[in-house]
Amino acid sequence: MRITFVSPRYGNSIHGGAETGVRLLAINLAATGHDVEVHSTTAESMATWADTLAAGTTIEDGVTVHRHRTTNRRHRRFDSLSIKVLSDPANVDPSLESRWIEAQGPHSPELLDAIAEVDSDVVVMSPYLYEPTIIGARRVRSPLVIHPASHDEAPLRLPCVGSALASADGIGFYTDAERLLTERVIPATRSLPQMLVGLGVDSERIEPAQRERNISTARSALGLGEEPFYLSLGRVDKGKGTHTLVEMFGQLHRSGRSPGRLVVAGPIVDRPPSTPGVLVVGPVEETLKHGLLSGATALINPSAMESFSLVLLESWMADTPVIVTSACAATVEHSRRSGGGVVYSDVDQLARAVELLSSQPELNASLASKGRTYVEDWYTWPAILARYLPFLVQVITHARPTRRAGATA
């Protein structure tokens, strides 16, 4: 099968949920013998969309990657324009909406022209939020699947987003919570072929001796000694809830209710204030990451803006339970379906969660085991592809006639 992915950013240097999802799907489909290519931009940062990667075509992990230049960085007036557009997104003036899309970035006429020339069996676009999907969906000639990676946010209610998603021949969701949100906001998506795609993780167990070495390396590198710790892993950003979690842990530390330190690891967008009981370490390489996941009492994901959360699966595969905020339907769904997590909504509930998992090792192990079983049943790559490939065939077979043969729409 010839499969083309379209994403605003692509590469192993990109730390973003939807973009990571595209890369992992592309790599694993290519590894099973499919002809996979990607069209993206030369940008790495979604804050600026500056050209930092080389334009042109490369082969990366068996995937043919085409990167196209952006013509400008995020417009300096984007924030003020957003106030006008997103205060009432459903009723925005079309010309203002178009200005907002271009000002947000990435704006790449080269990429949009390339999308119009793609003649694959199927095109997959993700996420919904940016010009490559919103405008690119109008130009696709092949059957089209969109993985929106929807959050409950104002841009989802823009008319152009509704039009783009309604124009797809199929929709791939990461969780049922994302599906329900998208169908509520954009009712036209209810009639389209759908599937819960999810993302896959490596199902191989790390040998116990290697696991202990990873933990020891992580503790030594960060000066943790034998102290219990909790881990927040992902982009360090106010919008991801990191600062709120740091503030909560500071309260627990000052009141003597914290049975361990909080380690915050990941690319730093906004550095939280220095807080007793909290260690902010920034990005970590893979061995250190695995050591932290394996050695933590629990992973804490404070983000309300998740459509899937791959890090939860990675934590369970490291035999570590999770604690998630009640504000995120996707992570709550994972926790409840798996039985592998605890949910909190305020500092007192967080205090009870960390105390519970610290004081009851049998419960901790039980939650982790249930989480691992959930991942092995649903989210290893063989399980993902066994569902995903028939879905793509269904989309191709039932695509609207103008796209079925790659005709110009």
C-alpha positions in Angstrom: 0.0 0.0 0.0 1.2 3.5 -0.8 0.6 5.7 2.2 1.4 9.4 2.5 1.4 11.3 5.9 1.2 15.0 6.2 2.2 16.7 9.4 3.5 20.3 10.2 6.6 18.9 11.9 8.4 15.6 11.5 11.6 14.0 12.9 13.0 12.4 16.0 13.9 15.8 17.3 10.2 16.8 17.4 8.6 16.4 20.8 4.8 16.6 20.2 2.1 14.1 20.7 0.4 14.2 17.3 3.7 14.5 15.4 5.2 11.7 17.4 2.2 9.6 16.5 2.7 10.3 12.8 6.3 9.3 12.9 5.7 6.1 14.8 2.9 5.1 12.5 5.0 5.8 9.5 8.0 3.9 10.7 6.1 0.9 11.7 4.1 0.8 8.5 7.3 1.0 6.5 8.8 -1.8 8.6 6.0 -4.1 7.5 6.7 -3.5 3.8 4.4 -0.6 2.9 5.6 2.3 0.7 5.4 5.2 3.1 6.3 8.9 2.6 5.8 12.0 4.6 5.3 15.7 3.6 6.2 18.2 6.3 8.0 21.5 6.8 11.6 22.4 7.8 10.4 23.7 11.1 11.0 22.2 14.5 9.4 24.8 16.9 5.7 25.3 16.8 6.3 28.6 18.7 8.2 30.2 15.8 8.0 27.8 12.8 11.5 28.9 11.9 13.3 26.9 9.2 15.9 24.8 11.1 15.9 21.5 9.2 17.2 21.1 5.7 14.7 21.3 2.9 14.5 18.3 0.5 14.1 14.6 0.5 15.7 12.1 2.9 15.2 8.5 3.9 14.6 8.2 7.7 13.9 4.8 9.3 12.7 3.4 6.0 10.4 6.4 5.4 10.8 8.9 2.5 10.5 12.3 4.1 10.0 15.5 2.0 10.5 18.7 3.9 9.3 22.1 2.5 10.3 25.6 3.5 8.0 27.9 5.5 7.7 31.4 4.1 7.4 33.2 7.4 7.6 32.7 11.2 4.6 32.9 13.5 3.2 36.4 13.0 4.0 38.9 15.8 0.3 39.8 15.9 -0.9 36.3 16.3 -1.8 36.6 19.9 -3.9 39.7 19.4 -5.5 38.2 16.4 -6.3 35.1 18.4 -8.3 37.1 20.9 -10.5 38.3 18.1 -10.9 35.0 16.4 -11.2 32.6 19.4 -13.6 34.7 21.5 -16.4 33.4 19.3 -14.8 30.9 16.9 -18.0 29.4 15.6 -19.1 32.8 14.2 -15.8 34.2 13.1 -15.6 36.2 9.9 -14.1 34.0 7.1 -11.5 36.5 6.1 -10.3 36.9 9.7 -10.3 33.1 10.1 -8.0 32.8 7.1 -5.6 35.4 8.4 -5.5 33.6 11.7 -4.6 30.3 10.1 -1.7 31.8 8.1 -0.5 33.9 11.1 -0.4 30.9 13.3 1.8 29.0 11.0 3.4 27.0 9.6 2.7 28.7 6.3 4.2 26.8 3.5 2.9 27.2 -0.1 5.5 24.6 -1.2 3.9 22.0 1.1 0.4 22.8 0.0 1.4 22.5 -3.6 3.1 19.1 -2.9 -0.1 17.9 -1.1 -2.1 18.6 -4.3 0.3 16.4 -6.3 0.3 13.4 -4.1 -1.1 10.3 -5.8 -1.0 7.6 -3.1 -3.5 5.0 -2.1 -4.4 7.0 1.0 -3.3 10.3 2.6 -3.2 10.6 6.4 -3.1 14.1 8.0 -2.5 15.1 11.7 -3.1 17.1 13.7 -6.2 19.2 12.8 -5.0 22.5 14.1 -2.6 23.8 11.5 -2.6 24.9 7.8 -1.3 21.6 6.3 -4.5 19.9 7.5 -7.0 22.7 7.4 -6.1 24.0 3.9 -4.3 20.8 2.7 -7.5 18.8 3.1 -9.1 20.8 0.3 -6.3 19.9 -2.1 -6.0 16.2 -1.5 -6.8 14.0 -4.6 -6.4 10.6 -2.8 -8.6 9.1 -0.1 -8.1 11.1 3.0 -7.9 10.1 6.7 -7.5 12.7 9.4 -6.2 12.0 12.9 -7.4 15.3 14.5 -5.8 14.8 18.0 -8.7 17.0 19.2 -8.7 18.9 22.5 -11.6 20.7 24.1 -10.3 24.1 22.9 -11.6 27.1 20.9 -9.9 26.4 17.5 -11.8 23.0 17.3 -15.0 25.2 16.9 -13.7 27.2 13.9 -15.8 26.6 10.7 -12.7 25.8 8.7 -11.8 23.0 11.1 -15.3 21.5 10.8 -15.1 21.7 7.0 -11.7 20.0 6.9 -12.8 17.1 9.2 -16.1 16.7 7.4 -14.2 16.5 4.0 -12.2 13.4 5.2 -13.1 9.9 4.0 -12.2 8.5 7.5 -11.3 9.7 11.0 -8.7 8.1 13.3 -9.1 8.9 17.0 -6.6 8.2 19.8 -9.3 7.6 22.5 -13.0 7.3 22.8 -13.0 10.6 24.7 -11.5 12.3 21.7 -14.1 10.8 19.5 -17.0 11.9 21.7 -15.6 15.4 21.9 -15.1 15.7 18.1 -18.6 14.3 17.3 -20.2 16.7 19.7 -18.4 19.7 18.2 -18.5 18.6 14.6 -21.6 16.3 14.1 -20.7 15.6 10.5 -17.9 13.4 11.6 -20.4 10.9 13.1 -21.2 9.5 9.6 -17.6 9.0 8.5 -15.7 5.6 8.9 -13.9 5.8 12.2 -11.5 3.8 14.3 -9.7 4.2 17.6 -6.1 4.0 16.4 -4.1 4.7 19.6 -0.3 4.4 19.5 1.9 1.5 20.0 4.9 0.8 22.3 7.7 -1.7 22.4 6.3 -4.8 24.1 9.7 -6.4 25.0 10.5 -6.6 28.7 13.7 -5.1 29.9 15.8 -7.8 31.7 15.7 -7.3 35.5 19.4 -6.7 35.7 19.3 -4.1 33.0 16.3 -2.5 34.6 18.2 -2.2 37.9 21.2 -0.7 36.1 19.0 1.9 34.4 17.4 2.9 37.7 20.8 3.1 39.4 22.2 5.2 36.5 19.2 7.6 36.7 19.4 8.0 40.5 23.1 8.6 40.4 22.9 11.1 37.5 20.3 13.2 39.3 21.6 12.8 42.8 18.5 11.1 44.1 20.2 8.5 46.2 17.6 6.1 47.6 14.9 8.7 48.0 11.5 7.8 46.6 10.4 10.0 43.7 7.5 10.7 41.4 8.0 11.5 37.8 6.4 14.1 35.4 7.7 13.3 31.9 6.9 15.4 28.9 7.0 19.0 27.6 7.5 21.4 30.6 4.9 24.0 29.8 2.2 25.9 31.7 -0.3 24.7 29.1 0.5 21.1 30.0 -0.2 21.7 33.7 3.4 21.3 34.7 3.5 24.5 36.8 0.3 23.7 38.6 1.8 20.2 39.5 5.0 21.8 40.7 3.1 24.3 42.9 1.0 21.4 44.4 4.1 19.4 45.2 5.6 22.4 46.8 2.6 22.6 49.1 2.9 18.9 49.9 6.6 19.3 50.7 6.1 22.3 52.9 3.3 20.6 54.8 5.2 17.3 55.2 2.7 15.4 53.1 5.1 14.5 50.3 6.6 11.0 50.6 9.2 11.7 48.0 10.5 14.2 45.5 8.9 15.2 42.2 11.3 14.9 39.2 10.2 17.0 36.1 11.8 15.8 32.9 11.3 16.9 29.3 11.9 19.8 26.9 11.4 23.1 28.8 9.1 25.7 27.2 8.4 27.6 30.4 10.6 26.8 33.4 8.6 26.6 36.6 9.8 28.5 39.7 12.4 26.8 41.8 10.4 24.9 44.4 11.5 22.8 47.4 10.9 19.1 46.8 10.9 19.5 43.0 13.8 18.8 40.7 13.4 20.1 37.1 16.0 18.3 34.9 15.0 19.2 31.3 15.3 16.8 28.4 16.7 13.3 29.1 18.2 10.7 26.8 16.5 7.3 26.4 18.5 5.3 29.0 17.9 7.9 31.7 14.3 8.2 30.7 13.8 4.4 31.1 15.6 4.5 34.4 13.3 7.3 35.7 10.2 5.5 34.5 11.2 2.2 36.1 12.4 3.8 39.4 9.6 6.2 40.0 6.9 5.3 42.6 4.4 6.6 40.0 4.3 8.7 36.9 2.1 11.8 37.2 0.6 13.4 34.1 -0.9 16.8 35.0 -1.9 17.7 31.4 -5.5 18.4 30.6 -4.6 18.8 26.9 -4.0 15.2 25.8 -5.7 13.3 23.1 -3.8 10.1 23.9 -0.7 10.3 26.2 1.9 7.8 25.0 3.9 8.3 28.2 1.2 6.5 30.2 1.7 3.4 28.2 5.5 3.7 28.5 5.1 4.0 32.3 3.0 0.8 32.5 5.4 -1.1 30.3 8.1 0.0 32.9 5.9 -1.6 35.6 5.0 1.8 37.1 1.5 3.0 37.9 0.2 6.4 36.9 -1.6 9.3 38.5 -3.6 11.6 36.2 -5.6 14.8 36.4 -9.4 14.5 36.3 -9.4 17.4 33.8 -8.2 15.2 31.0 -10.8 12.8 29.6 -8.3 10.9 27.5 -5.9 10.0 30.4 -8.8 9.3 32.8 -10.2 6.9 30.1 -6.9 5.0 29.9 -6.6 4.9 33.7 -10.2 3.6 34.2 -10.2 1.1 31.3 -6.9 -0.4 32.4 -7.4 -0.2 36.1 -3.7 1.0 36.2 -4.1 4.5 37.5 -5.3 6.9 40.1 -7.1 10.2 39.4 -6.8 13.5 41.3 -8.6 16.8 40.9 -6.9 19.0 43.6 -4.0 19.1 45.9 -5.7 17.1 48.7 -6.5 14.3 46.3 -3.0 14.3 44.9 -1.7 14.0 48.5 -3.9 11.0 49.1 -2.8 9.4 45.8 1.0 9.7 46.4 0.6 8.5 50.0 -1.5 5.5 48.9 1.0 4.4 46.3 4.0 5.0 48.6 2.5 3.1 51.5 0.9 0.1 49.8 3.5 -1.6 47.5 1.1 -4.5 46.8 -1.5 -2.0 45.4 1.3 -0.2 43.5 2.3 -3.5 41.8 -1.3 -4.5 41.1 -2.0 -1.2 39.3 1.2 -1.4 37.3 0.4 -5.0 36.3 -3.1 -4.1 35.2 -1.7 -1.2 33.1 0.8 -3.5 31.4 -1.9 -6.0 30.5 -4.0 -3.2 29.0 -1.0 -2.1 26.9 -0.2 -5.6 25.7 -3.8 -6.3 24.7 -4.4 -3.0 22.9 -1.3 -0.9 22.2 1.6 -2.9 21.0 2.5 -2.2 17.3 1.3 -5.6 16.0 -2.1 -5.0 17.7 -2.3 -1.4 16.3 -1.4 -2.4 12.7 -3.8 -5.3 12.8 -6.6 -2.8 13.3 -5.2 0.1 11.3 -4.5 -1.5 7.9 -8.1 -2.9 7.5 -9.4 0.5 8.4 -7.3 2.1 5.6 -8.5 -0.4 3.1 -12.1 0.4 4.2 -11.5 4.1 3.7 -9.9 3.5 0.3 -12.8 1.3 -0.8 -15.5 3.7 0.3 -13.9 7.0 -0.4 -15.9 9.6 -2.3 -15.7 8.9 -6.1 -13.6 12.0 -6.8 -10.9 10.7 -4.7 -11.2 7.0 -5.3 -9.0 7.1 -8.4 -6.9 10.0 -7.4 -9.0 12.4 -9.6 -8.9 16.1 -9.0 -11.5 17.0 -6.4 
